[in-house]
Amino acid sequence: MRINKGDKIEDIELPDSYGNTFKLSSTKGKKVLLTFYRHASCAVCNLRINEFVKKYQEFGENFTMVGIFHAPVDFLKKNMDRHNLPFTVLADESFKYFIKYDVERSYGKLFSAFIFKVHKFFLAGIKGYLPVQFKGYVDIVPVDILINEDGIVEDVYYGESDIADHMPFDKIKAFSKSKNFNNQL
């Protein structure tokens, strides 16, 4: 089932990159960006993670990010340790939540990224994010979900054009800075 604005996502429970069990419900009271990425060694995914690490302070203290990768825990840790992450990344090796939330797989959108977003692959390569080993599907199209302090989806973006198609940073930042009506009462 696709996630829609106004939905309340059932709890997601997965291991983080250290093997500890993480529950999405632990983020209640914070604004959350939940993103379904591809495999942990994905060049454009690692580039996006790098961009978030650099900009993370701009989102404020009441904001957190949770990334879900199709990867085994040890492979996720190996690929994420280089980032010094201020947020949580999770391993969905069985692809359970990707299936549950209709995260698309598309070789057409994979090839589209190689044509129309080739600059991102070059930039990722310059930063050293070229995958040497693959553990997970390479054709996953990302999904970005903005969840408010009450656990309600405020916005969702299923990638449309290619495997590097994400919600813009400005939209995420505006969400992170917005006031929650229930918290103002």
C-alpha positions, 0 to 999 in steps of 0.5 A: 500500500502506498503511503499518503498524506494524512496516514499514520504509519504503523511502527517500523522495527528494524536493526540500525547499522550497529545491529540495535533494534530501532522503532520508528515510534521512538521518534514521536514528538519530533519531525521526521524525514523517513527515506527509503534508499537503495542498497548501502553502497549506492553512489547517489544514495551516499551522495544524498546522505553526505549532503544531509550530514553537511546540512543537518544543523539547518533542520533544527533540534526537533527534527530527525532523519531515518533512512532505510536501506535494502542491505544486511546490517554489516554491509550497511555499517561498512558503508555508513561509518564513513559519514559520521551520521547524526541520524539513524540508518536502518537495514531492511535486508528482507525488503519487508517494508519496501514491499509493504509500502509499495516502494518501486523497482524500475530498471528504466528509472535506473537507466534514466538516472545514468542519462539525466543525472550523470553529474550526480554519479560523477560527483559521487565518484569524486567523493569516493562513493563508487560501489565496489560491492553490491548487496541489495537491489540496484533498481529501487526508486527512493521514497521520502516521507515527512512525518509530524510530531504526532506521527502523521504523514504531512507529505510523501514523495515517491520518486518519479523520474529516476533512482536519484529523484528525491524531495527537494532539500528546501521543502524538507527544511521548510517542514522542519521549521514549520509549527505544529498546530497541536504543539501550539495549544 
